Amino acid sequence: MRELTDADGRHEGGGDPAEVFRAALLLGLTSFGGPIAHLGYFHREYAERRRWLTEGTYLDLVALCQFLPGPASSQVGIGIGLLRAGWGGALAAWLGFTLPSAIALTAFALLTADLDLSGVGWVHGLKLAAVAVVAVAIVSMWRSMAPDWPRRGMAVAAAVVILLLPAAALQVAVIGAGGLLGWGLLRELPPPTDAGGRSPIGPRLGLAALGAFAVLLVGLPLVAELTGDHLVAMIESFYRAGALVFGGGHVVLPLLSESVVTPGWLDADTFIAGYGAAQAVPGPLFAVSAHLGASLRPEPNGVVGATIALVAIFLPSFLLVAAALPFWHRLRRWPAFRGALAGTNAAVIGLLMAALVDPLWTSTVTSVVDVALIGLGGATLLLTRAPPWLVVATLALVAQVAALAGLV
């Protein structure tokens, strides 16, 4: 990959995957706080301290990944690695940023695999923390992604449909319907004002990546249905979640719940406890897939299951970043595209609202004390600068004490 240098000495390209991995690993060990905080860490490390890319290129990567489905912060990291050291750099950036949290969550799954967690106080606290974190995420997303009544109406309608007719296939249909409504009704959104950066990928490779993304999205469920193979069905479930999650990491919750809890691969308690534990580790929230893959029944599970789930859920991110980069400037200035994306984002807020009710609330809240602890955690996250991991740890400790005292 050619090296690009600006007047301030910042340069893109010319690196090697090993240095990318070292930088990303440091971020993976220290980046608490969720996707928005991750983007701040990335900017400071990659654009300011290491000067691997220009300010304009960084901002354009952020804008692109906010438009794509999948985990935005991980996709920005993949894009930076791609710019710095080609595809080896993209893989190194993802591995370094993801491995610490994936290893921690896999270990959590393995250590608790043979335990009955249904009545354990601290596990109940993790579930309460998950409710609080998702509720706060909905509030934040509602403000930024549903600022007008058409989008609020789409969000509420999506939530009602999913609550009345819960099904993984219907979730995909709701997302698609939101995009179509946005395509027709939300074309007046203002165009972007920034100029954007330069794509390191040509149109042919972009189209090939888009084709691979589409073939897997359509082909995996067909193969799973025709063969009845559990491994293919597992890969399809995690790939679909990674391919269709708009609006941030928390939106993966409803898609994964329908994919792994509904068919009986995982019980709701383990699912929600793992999701709560994911709030307490650094790195991407999508690393919760490692916990789920390690905990699934039947096999594959354990380390093998964690690896399969992790690769499957992140694979769409690699393909979509490569597919979108060559065409980004044109797409983002097309009013119909901006409207479709806005409608999609509104629909996924509705999916997350439905998930807050079922399975989170219905599987977790059993007493007034539970409601109080959720309110305390949510208020702390909304009104203070307390990091999510601290809120998770506090609720787990308080719930354990309350359980010992017979209050929950």
C-alpha positions as a Markdown table, in Angstrom:
| # | Residue | x | y | z |
|---|---|---|---|---|
| 1 | Met | 0.0 | 0.0 | 0.0 |
| 2 | Arg | 1.4 | 3.4 | -0.9 |
| 3 | Glu | 2.3 | 5.8 | 1.8 |
| 4 | Leu | 0.4 | 9.1 | 2.1 |
| 5 | Thr | 1.9 | 12.0 | 4.0 |
| 6 | Asp | 0.3 | 15.4 | 4.8 |
| 7 | Ala | 2.0 | 18.7 | 5.6 |
| 8 | Asp | 2.1 | 18.0 | 9.3 |
| 9 | Gly | 4.0 | 14.7 | 8.8 |
| 10 | Arg | 1.1 | 12.3 | 9.4 |
| 11 | His | 1.3 | 9.3 | 7.2 |
| 12 | Glu | -0.9 | 6.5 | 6.0 |
| 13 | Gly | 0.6 | 3.2 | 4.9 |
| 14 | Gly | 4.1 | 2.1 | 5.4 |
| 15 | Gly | 3.6 | 0.2 | 8.6 |
| 16 | Asp | 3.6 | -3.5 | 9.5 |
| 17 | Pro | 1.0 | -5.7 | 11.2 |
| 18 | Ala | 3.1 | -6.3 | 14.3 |
| 19 | Glu | 3.2 | -2.6 | 15.2 |
| 20 | Val | -0.5 | -2.3 | 14.5 |
| 21 | Phe | -1.2 | -5.3 | 16.8 |
| 22 | Arg | 0.9 | -3.8 | 19.7 |
| 23 | Ala | -0.9 | -0.5 | 19.5 |
| 24 | Ala | -4.3 | -2.1 | 19.2 |
| 25 | Leu | -3.6 | -4.5 | 22.1 |
| 26 | Leu | -2.8 | -1.6 | 24.4 |
| 27 | Leu | -6.2 | -0.1 | 23.5 |
| 28 | Gly | -7.9 | -3.4 | 23.9 |
| 29 | Leu | -6.5 | -3.6 | 27.5 |
| 30 | Thr | -7.4 | -0.1 | 28.5 |
| 31 | Ser | -10.4 | 1.1 | 26.4 |
| 32 | Phe | -13.3 | 1.1 | 28.8 |
| 33 | Gly | -16.5 | 3.1 | 28.3 |
| 34 | Gly | -18.2 | 1.9 | 25.2 |
| 35 | Pro | -18.0 | 2.9 | 21.5 |
| 36 | Ile | -18.0 | 6.6 | 21.8 |
| 37 | Ala | -15.2 | 6.5 | 24.4 |
| 38 | His | -13.3 | 4.0 | 22.1 |
| 39 | Leu | -13.4 | 6.6 | 19.3 |
| 40 | Gly | -11.8 | 9.1 | 21.6 |
| 41 | Tyr | -9.0 | 6.6 | 22.6 |
| 42 | Phe | -8.4 | 5.8 | 18.9 |
| 43 | His | -8.1 | 9.4 | 17.9 |
| 44 | Arg | -5.6 | 10.2 | 20.7 |
| 45 | Glu | -3.5 | 7.1 | 20.0 |
| 46 | Tyr | -3.6 | 6.7 | 16.2 |
| 47 | Ala | -4.1 | 10.3 | 14.9 |
| 48 | Glu | -2.4 | 12.4 | 17.6 |
| 49 | Arg | 0.3 | 10.3 | 19.3 |
| 50 | Arg | 1.4 | 7.9 | 16.5 |
| 51 | Arg | 0.3 | 10.2 | 13.6 |
| 52 | Trp | -0.6 | 7.2 | 11.5 |
| 53 | Leu | -3.4 | 9.1 | 9.6 |
| 54 | Thr | -4.6 | 12.6 | 9.0 |
| 55 | Glu | -7.4 | 14.2 | 10.9 |
| 56 | Gly | -9.6 | 14.3 | 7.8 |
| 57 | Thr | -9.1 | 10.6 | 7.1 |
| 58 | Tyr | -9.9 | 9.7 | 10.7 |
| 59 | Leu | -13.1 | 11.7 | 10.8 |
| 60 | Asp | -14.2 | 10.2 | 7.5 |
| 61 | Leu | -13.6 | 6.7 | 8.7 |
| 62 | Val | -15.7 | 7.5 | 11.8 |
| 63 | Ala | -18.5 | 8.9 | 9.6 |
| 64 | Leu | -18.4 | 5.8 | 7.4 |
| 65 | Cys | -18.5 | 3.3 | 10.2 |
| 66 | Gln | -21.4 | 5.2 | 11.9 |
| 67 | Phe | -23.3 | 4.6 | 8.6 |
| 68 | Leu | -22.5 | 0.9 | 8.4 |
| 69 | Pro | -24.2 | -1.9 | 10.4 |
| 70 | Gly | -21.9 | -3.5 | 12.9 |
| 71 | Pro | -19.7 | -2.3 | 15.8 |
| 72 | Ala | -18.5 | 1.2 | 14.8 |
| 73 | Ser | -15.4 | 1.4 | 17.0 |
| 74 | Ser | -14.1 | -2.0 | 15.8 |
| 75 | Gln | -14.8 | -1.0 | 12.2 |
| 76 | Val | -12.8 | 2.2 | 12.7 |
| 77 | Gly | -9.9 | 0.2 | 14.1 |
| 78 | Ile | -10.1 | -2.2 | 11.2 |
| 79 | Gly | -10.1 | 0.7 | 8.8 |
| 80 | Ile | -7.0 | 2.3 | 10.5 |
| 81 | Gly | -5.2 | -1.0 | 10.4 |
| 82 | Leu | -6.0 | -1.4 | 6.7 |
| 83 | Leu | -4.7 | 2.1 | 6.0 |
| 84 | Arg | -1.5 | 1.5 | 8.0 |
| 85 | Ala | -0.5 | -2.0 | 6.9 |
| 86 | Gly | -3.0 | -3.5 | 4.4 |
| 87 | Trp | -5.2 | -6.5 | 5.2 |
| 88 | Gly | -2.6 | -7.9 | 7.7 |
| 89 | Gly | -2.9 | -4.6 | 9.5 |
| 90 | Ala | -6.7 | -4.8 | 9.5 |
| 91 | Leu | -6.6 | -8.2 | 11.1 |
| 92 | Ala | -4.0 | -7.2 | 13.6 |
| 93 | Ala | -6.0 | -4.1 | 14.6 |
| 94 | Trp | -9.1 | -6.3 | 15.2 |
| 95 | Leu | -7.2 | -9.0 | 17.1 |
| 96 | Gly | -5.4 | -6.6 | 19.4 |
| 97 | Phe | -8.5 | -4.6 | 20.3 |
| 98 | Thr | -10.8 | -7.7 | 20.7 |
| 99 | Leu | -8.7 | -10.4 | 22.3 |
| 100 | Pro | -8.5 | -9.0 | 25.9 |
| 101 | Ser | -12.2 | -8.8 | 26.3 |
| 102 | Ala | -12.9 | -12.0 | 24.3 |
| 103 | Ile | -10.4 | -14.0 | 26.5 |
| 104 | Ala | -11.9 | -12.5 | 29.7 |
| 105 | Leu | -15.5 | -13.3 | 28.7 |
| 106 | Thr | -14.6 | -16.8 | 27.5 |
| 107 | Ala | -12.9 | -17.5 | 30.8 |
| 108 | Phe | -16.0 | -16.3 | 32.6 |
| 109 | Ala | -18.1 | -18.7 | 30.6 |
| 110 | Leu | -15.8 | -21.6 | 31.2 |
| 111 | Leu | -15.5 | -20.9 | 35.0 |
| 112 | Thr | -19.2 | -20.7 | 35.4 |
| 113 | Ala | -20.2 | -23.4 | 32.9 |
| 114 | Asp | -21.0 | -26.1 | 35.5 |
| 115 | Leu | -22.6 | -23.8 | 38.1 |
| 116 | Asp | -26.3 | -23.1 | 38.7 |
| 117 | Leu | -26.3 | -19.3 | 38.3 |
| 118 | Ser | -30.1 | -18.9 | 38.6 |
| 119 | Gly | -30.0 | -17.9 | 42.3 |
| 120 | Val | -26.6 | -16.4 | 42.7 |
| 121 | Gly | -26.7 | -12.8 | 44.0 |
| 122 | Trp | -23.8 | -11.3 | 42.1 |
| 123 | Val | -25.0 | -12.9 | 38.8 |
| 124 | His | -28.4 | -11.3 | 39.5 |
| 125 | Gly | -26.5 | -8.1 | 39.9 |
| 126 | Leu | -24.9 | -8.5 | 36.5 |
| 127 | Lys | -28.4 | -9.0 | 35.0 |
| 128 | Leu | -29.7 | -5.8 | 36.7 |
| 129 | Ala | -26.7 | -3.9 | 35.4 |
| 130 | Ala | -27.5 | -5.1 | 31.9 |
| 131 | Val | -31.0 | -3.7 | 32.2 |
| 132 | Ala | -29.7 | -0.4 | 33.4 |
| 133 | Val | -27.1 | -0.1 | 30.7 |
| 134 | Val | -29.5 | -0.9 | 27.9 |
| 135 | Ala | -32.1 | 1.5 | 29.3 |
| 136 | Val | -29.5 | 4.3 | 29.3 |
| 137 | Ala | -28.4 | 3.3 | 25.8 |
| 138 | Ile | -32.0 | 3.7 | 24.6 |
| 139 | Val | -32.3 | 7.2 | 26.1 |
| 140 | Ser | -29.1 | 8.2 | 24.4 |
| 141 | Met | -30.1 | 6.7 | 21.0 |
| 142 | Trp | -33.6 | 8.2 | 21.3 |
| 143 | Arg | -32.1 | 11.7 | 21.6 |
| 144 | Ser | -29.7 | 11.4 | 18.7 |
| 145 | Met | -31.4 | 8.9 | 16.3 |
| 146 | Ala | -35.1 | 9.7 | 16.8 |
| 147 | Pro | -35.2 | 13.5 | 17.2 |
| 148 | Asp | -38.5 | 14.0 | 15.3 |
| 149 | Trp | -42.0 | 12.4 | 15.4 |
| 150 | Pro | -41.7 | 10.3 | 12.2 |
| 151 | Arg | -38.7 | 8.5 | 13.6 |
| 152 | Arg | -40.1 | 8.2 | 17.1 |
| 153 | Gly | -43.3 | 6.7 | 15.6 |
| 154 | Met | -41.2 | 4.2 | 13.6 |
| 155 | Ala | -39.3 | 3.2 | 16.8 |
| 156 | Val | -42.5 | 2.7 | 18.8 |
| 157 | Ala | -44.1 | 0.7 | 16.0 |
| 158 | Ala | -41.1 | -1.5 | 15.7 |
| 159 | Ala | -41.1 | -2.2 | 19.4 |
| 160 | Val | -44.8 | -3.1 | 19.4 |
| 161 | Val | -44.5 | -5.5 | 16.4 |
| 162 | Ile | -41.5 | -7.3 | 18.0 |
| 163 | Leu | -43.2 | -7.7 | 21.3 |
| 164 | Leu | -46.4 | -9.0 | 19.8 |
| 165 | Leu | -44.7 | -11.3 | 17.2 |
| 166 | Pro | -41.2 | -12.2 | 18.5 |
| 167 | Ala | -39.1 | -13.9 | 15.8 |
| 168 | Ala | -35.6 | -13.5 | 14.5 |
| 169 | Ala | -36.9 | -13.3 | 10.9 |
| 170 | Leu | -39.4 | -10.6 | 11.8 |
| 171 | Gln | -36.6 | -8.5 | 13.3 |
| 172 | Val | -34.9 | -8.5 | 9.9 |
| 173 | Ala | -38.2 | -7.5 | 8.3 |
| 174 | Val | -38.7 | -4.7 | 10.8 |
| 175 | Ile | -35.2 | -3.3 | 10.1 |
| 176 | Gly | -35.9 | -3.5 | 6.3 |
| 177 | Ala | -39.3 | -1.8 | 6.8 |
| 178 | Gly | -37.6 | 1.0 | 8.7 |
| 179 | Gly | -35.1 | 1.5 | 5.8 |
| 180 | Leu | -37.9 | 1.6 | 3.2 |
| 181 | Leu | -40.0 | 4.1 | 5.2 |
| 182 | Gly | -36.9 | 6.3 | 5.7 |
| 183 | Trp | -36.1 | 6.0 | 2.0 |
| 184 | Gly | -39.5 | 7.5 | 1.2 |
| 185 | Leu | -40.1 | 9.9 | 4.1 |
| 186 | Leu | -36.8 | 11.2 | 5.4 |
| 187 | Arg | -35.1 | 12.5 | 2.3 |
| 188 | Glu | -34.8 | 16.1 | 3.7 |
| 189 | Leu | -32.0 | 15.3 | 6.1 |
| 190 | Pro | -29.0 | 17.7 | 5.6 |
| 191 | Pro | -26.0 | 16.4 | 3.6 |
| 192 | Pro | -22.6 | 16.0 | 5.3 |
| 193 | Thr | -20.4 | 19.0 | 5.3 |
| 194 | Asp | -16.9 | 17.4 | 5.6 |
| 195 | Ala | -14.9 | 16.6 | 2.5 |
| 196 | Gly | -13.7 | 13.1 | 3.7 |
| 197 | Gly | -10.5 | 11.2 | 3.1 |
| 198 | Arg | -9.1 | 8.9 | 0.4 |
| 199 | Ser | -10.0 | 5.3 | -0.1 |
| 200 | Pro | -7.2 | 2.7 | -0.1 |
| 201 | Ile | -9.4 | 0.2 | -1.8 |
| 202 | Gly | -10.5 | 0.1 | -5.5 |
| 203 | Pro | -14.0 | -0.4 | -6.8 |
| 204 | Arg | -13.4 | -4.0 | -7.9 |
| 205 | Leu | -12.3 | -5.1 | -4.5 |
| 206 | Gly | -15.2 | -3.2 | -2.9 |
| 207 | Leu | -17.7 | -4.9 | -5.2 |
| 208 | Ala | -16.2 | -8.3 | -4.5 |
| 209 | Ala | -16.4 | -7.7 | -0.7 |
| 210 | Leu | -20.0 | -6.6 | -1.1 |
| 211 | Gly | -20.8 | -9.7 | -3.1 |
| 212 | Ala | -19.2 | -12.0 | -0.5 |
| 213 | Phe | -21.2 | -10.2 | 2.3 |
| 214 | Ala | -24.5 | -10.7 | 0.4 |
| 215 | Val | -23.8 | -14.3 | -0.5 |
| 216 | Leu | -23.0 | -15.2 | 3.1 |
| 217 | Leu | -26.0 | -13.3 | 4.4 |
| 218 | Val | -28.4 | -15.1 | 2.0 |
| 219 | Gly | -26.6 | -18.4 | 1.6 |
| 220 | Leu | -25.9 | -19.3 | 5.2 |
| 221 | Pro | -29.5 | -19.5 | 6.3 |
| 222 | Leu | -30.4 | -21.6 | 3.2 |
| 223 | Val | -27.5 | -24.0 | 3.9 |
| 224 | Ala | -28.5 | -24.3 | 7.5 |
| 225 | Glu | -32.1 | -25.0 | 6.6 |
| 226 | Leu | -31.2 | -27.6 | 3.9 |
| 227 | Thr | -28.6 | -29.4 | 5.9 |
| 228 | Gly | -29.9 | -29.1 | 9.5 |
| 229 | Asp | -26.3 | -28.7 | 10.6 |
| 230 | His | -26.0 | -27.1 | 14.0 |
| 231 | Leu | -22.5 | -25.6 | 13.2 |
| 232 | Val | -23.8 | -23.9 | 10.1 |
| 233 | Ala | -26.8 | -22.6 | 12.0 |
| 234 | Met | -24.6 | -21.3 | 14.7 |
| 235 | Ile | -22.3 | -19.5 | 12.2 |
| 236 | Glu | -25.4 | -18.1 | 10.5 |
| 237 | Ser | -26.9 | -16.7 | 13.7 |
| 238 | Phe | -23.8 | -14.8 | 14.7 |
| 239 | Tyr | -23.0 | -13.6 | 11.1 |
| 240 | Arg | -26.6 | -12.3 | 10.8 |
| 241 | Ala | -26.3 | -10.4 | 14.1 |
| 242 | Gly | -23.0 | -8.8 | 13.0 |
| 243 | Ala | -24.5 | -8.0 | 9.6 |
| 244 | Leu | -27.7 | -6.3 | 10.7 |
| 245 | Val | -26.9 | -4.5 | 13.8 |
| 246 | Phe | -27.4 | -0.7 | 13.2 |
| 247 | Gly | -27.0 | 1.8 | 15.9 |
| 248 | Gly | -24.3 | 0.5 | 18.2 |
| 249 | Gly | -23.3 | -2.6 | 20.1 |
| 250 | His | -26.3 | -2.7 | 22.4 |
| 251 | Val | -28.6 | -3.5 | 19.5 |
| 252 | Val | -26.9 | -6.9 | 19.0 |
| 253 | Leu | -28.8 | -7.9 | 22.2 |
| 254 | Pro | -32.3 | -8.6 | 20.6 |
| 255 | Leu | -30.8 | -10.3 | 17.5 |
| 256 | Leu | -28.6 | -12.6 | 19.5 |
| 257 | Ser | -31.3 | -13.4 | 22.1 |
| 258 | Glu | -33.7 | -14.6 | 19.4 |
| 259 | Ser | -30.9 | -16.5 | 17.7 |
| 260 | Val | -29.5 | -18.4 | 20.8 |
| 261 | Val | -32.0 | -18.3 | 23.6 |
| 262 | Thr | -35.2 | -18.9 | 21.6 |
| 263 | Pro | -34.0 | -22.2 | 20.0 |
| 264 | Gly | -32.8 | -23.4 | 23.4 |
| 265 | Trp | -29.0 | -23.2 | 22.8 |
| 266 | Leu | -28.6 | -21.0 | 25.9 |
| 267 | Asp | -30.8 | -20.1 | 28.8 |
| 268 | Ala | -31.9 | -16.5 | 29.4 |
| 269 | Asp | -30.0 | -16.2 | 32.8 |
| 270 | Thr | -26.7 | -17.2 | 31.2 |
| 271 | Phe | -27.3 | -14.9 | 28.3 |
| 272 | Ile | -28.1 | -11.8 | 30.3 |
| 273 | Ala | -25.4 | -12.5 | 32.9 |
| 274 | Gly | -22.8 | -12.7 | 30.0 |
| 275 | Tyr | -24.2 | -9.4 | 28.6 |
| 276 | Gly | -23.8 | -7.8 | 32.0 |
| 277 | Ala | -20.3 | -9.1 | 32.4 |
| 278 | Ala | -19.4 | -7.6 | 29.0 |
| 279 | Gln | -20.0 | -4.1 | 30.4 |
| 280 | Ala | -17.2 | -4.7 | 32.9 |
| 281 | Val | -14.4 | -5.4 | 30.5 |
| 282 | Pro | -12.6 | -3.1 | 28.0 |
| 283 | Gly | -12.9 | -3.4 | 24.3 |
| 284 | Pro | -15.8 | -4.0 | 22.0 |
| 285 | Leu | -19.2 | -5.0 | 23.3 |
| 286 | Phe | -19.5 | -7.5 | 20.4 |
| 287 | Ala | -16.9 | -9.6 | 22.3 |
| 288 | Val | -19.9 | -10.9 | 24.3 |
| 289 | Ser | -20.2 | -13.3 | 21.4 |
| 290 | Ala | -17.2 | -15.2 | 22.8 |
| 291 | His | -19.1 | -15.7 | 26.1 |
| 292 | Leu | -22.1 | -16.9 | 24.2 |
| 293 | Gly | -20.2 | -19.2 | 21.9 |
| 294 | Ala | -18.4 | -20.8 | 24.8 |
| 295 | Ser | -21.6 | -21.3 | 26.7 |
| 296 | Leu | -23.8 | -22.8 | 24.0 |
| 297 | Arg | -25.4 | -26.3 | 24.1 |
| 298 | Pro | -25.0 | -28.4 | 22.1 |
| 299 | Glu | -21.4 | -28.3 | 20.9 |
| 300 | Pro | -19.3 | -26.6 | 19.6 |
| 301 | Asn | -18.8 | -24.6 | 22.7 |
| 302 | Gly | -15.8 | -23.8 | 25.0 |
| 303 | Val | -12.8 | -22.2 | 23.3 |
| 304 | Val | -13.8 | -23.5 | 19.9 |
| 305 | Gly | -17.3 | -22.2 | 20.2 |
| 306 | Ala | -16.1 | -18.8 | 21.4 |
| 307 | Thr | -13.7 | -18.6 | 18.4 |
| 308 | Ile | -16.4 | -19.5 | 15.9 |
| 309 | Ala | -18.9 | -17.0 | 17.3 |
| 310 | Leu | -16.3 | -14.2 | 17.5 |
| 311 | Val | -15.1 | -14.7 | 13.9 |
| 312 | Ala | -18.7 | -15.0 | 12.6 |
| 313 | Ile | -20.0 | -11.9 | 14.2 |
| 314 | Phe | -17.0 | -9.7 | 13.2 |
| 315 | Leu | -16.6 | -11.0 | 9.6 |
| 316 | Pro | -19.4 | -8.7 | 8.2 |
| 317 | Ser | -17.4 | -5.7 | 9.6 |
| 318 | Phe | -14.4 | -6.6 | 7.5 |
| 319 | Leu | -16.4 | -7.1 | 4.4 |
| 320 | Leu | -18.6 | -4.0 | 4.8 |
| 321 | Val | -15.6 | -1.7 | 5.4 |
| 322 | Ala | -13.9 | -2.9 | 2.3 |
| 323 | Ala | -17.2 | -2.7 | 0.3 |
| 324 | Ala | -18.1 | 0.8 | 1.4 |
| 325 | Leu | -14.8 | 2.7 | 1.2 |
| 326 | Pro | -14.6 | 3.0 | -2.6 |
| 327 | Phe | -18.2 | 4.4 | -2.9 |
| 328 | Trp | -18.5 | 6.3 | 0.4 |
| 329 | His | -18.4 | 9.8 | -1.0 |
| 330 | Arg | -21.3 | 9.2 | -3.4 |
| 331 | Leu | -23.5 | 7.2 | -1.1 |
| 332 | Arg | -23.4 | 9.7 | 1.8 |
| 333 | Arg | -24.5 | 12.6 | -0.5 |
| 334 | Trp | -27.5 | 10.7 | -1.8 |
| 335 | Pro | -30.7 | 11.9 | 0.0 |
| 336 | Ala | -32.5 | 8.6 | -0.4 |
| 337 | Phe | -29.5 | 6.7 | 1.2 |
| 338 | Arg | -29.4 | 9.1 | 4.2 |
| 339 | Gly | -33.2 | 8.7 | 4.6 |
| 340 | Ala | -33.0 | 4.9 | 4.5 |
| 341 | Leu | -30.2 | 4.9 | 7.1 |
| 342 | Ala | -32.2 | 7.2 | 9.4 |
| 343 | Gly | -35.3 | 5.0 | 9.1 |
| 344 | Thr | -33.2 | 1.9 | 9.8 |
| 345 | Asn | -31.7 | 3.5 | 12.9 |
| 346 | Ala | -35.2 | 4.4 | 14.2 |
| 347 | Ala | -36.3 | 0.8 | 13.7 |
| 348 | Val | -33.4 | -0.6 | 15.7 |
| 349 | Ile | -34.2 | 1.7 | 18.6 |
| 350 | Gly | -37.5 | -0.1 | 18.6 |
| 351 | Leu | -35.8 | -3.5 | 18.6 |
| 352 | Leu | -33.8 | -2.5 | 21.6 |
| 353 | Met | -36.8 | -1.1 | 23.4 |
| 354 | Ala | -38.5 | -4.5 | 22.9 |
| 355 | Ala | -35.5 | -6.3 | 24.2 |
| 356 | Leu | -35.5 | -4.1 | 27.3 |
| 357 | Val | -38.9 | -5.5 | 28.0 |
| 358 | Asp | -38.4 | -9.1 | 26.9 |
| 359 | Pro | -36.0 | -10.8 | 27.8 |
| 360 | Leu | -34.2 | -8.3 | 30.0 |
| 361 | Trp | -37.0 | -7.0 | 32.3 |
| 362 | Thr | -39.2 | -10.1 | 32.3 |
| 363 | Ser | -36.2 | -12.4 | 33.0 |
| 364 | Thr | -34.6 | -10.2 | 35.7 |
| 365 | Val | -36.9 | -8.0 | 37.7 |
| 366 | Thr | -38.6 | -9.9 | 40.5 |
| 367 | Ser | -38.9 | -7.3 | 43.3 |
| 368 | Val | -39.1 | -3.7 | 44.3 |
| 369 | Val | -35.4 | -3.9 | 45.3 |
| 370 | Asp | -34.5 | -4.9 | 41.8 |
| 371 | Val | -36.4 | -1.9 | 40.4 |
| 372 | Ala | -34.5 | 0.4 | 42.9 |
| 373 | Leu | -31.1 | -1.0 | 41.9 |
| 374 | Ile | -31.8 | -0.6 | 38.2 |
| 375 | Gly | -32.9 | 2.9 | 38.8 |
| 376 | Leu | -29.8 | 3.6 | 40.9 |
| 377 | Gly | -27.5 | 2.2 | 38.2 |
| 378 | Gly | -29.3 | 4.0 | 35.4 |
| 379 | Ala | -29.3 | 7.3 | 37.2 |
| 380 | Thr | -25.5 | 6.9 | 38.0 |
| 381 | Leu | -24.8 | 6.3 | 34.3 |
| 382 | Leu | -26.9 | 9.2 | 33.1 |
| 383 | Leu | -26.0 | 11.8 | 35.7 |
| 384 | Thr | -22.3 | 11.1 | 36.5 |
| 385 | Arg | -19.2 | 10.2 | 34.7 |
| 386 | Ala | -19.0 | 6.8 | 36.4 |
| 387 | Pro | -17.6 | 4.2 | 34.0 |
| 388 | Pro | -20.0 | 1.3 | 33.1 |
| 389 | Trp | -17.6 | -1.3 | 34.6 |
| 390 | Leu | -17.8 | 0.4 | 38.0 |
| 391 | Val | -21.6 | 0.5 | 37.9 |
| 392 | Val | -21.6 | -3.2 | 36.9 |
| 393 | Ala | -19.3 | -4.2 | 39.8 |
| 394 | Thr | -21.3 | -2.1 | 42.3 |
| 395 | Leu | -24.6 | -3.6 | 41.4 |
| 396 | Ala | -23.1 | -7.1 | 41.5 |
| 397 | Leu | -21.8 | -6.5 | 45.0 |
| 398 | Val | -25.0 | -4.9 | 46.2 |
| 399 | Ala | -27.1 | -7.7 | 44.8 |
| 400 | Gln | -24.9 | -10.3 | 46.5 |
| 401 | Val | -25.3 | -8.5 | 49.8 |
| 402 | Ala | -29.1 | -8.2 | 49.3 |
| 403 | Ala | -29.3 | -11.9 | 48.5 |
| 404 | Leu | -27.4 | -12.8 | 51.6 |
| 405 | Ala | -29.8 | -10.6 | 53.6 |
| 406 | Gly | -32.8 | -12.2 | 52.0 |
| 407 | Leu | -34.0 | -9.0 | 50.3 |
| 408 | Val | -34.0 | -10.4 | 46.7 |
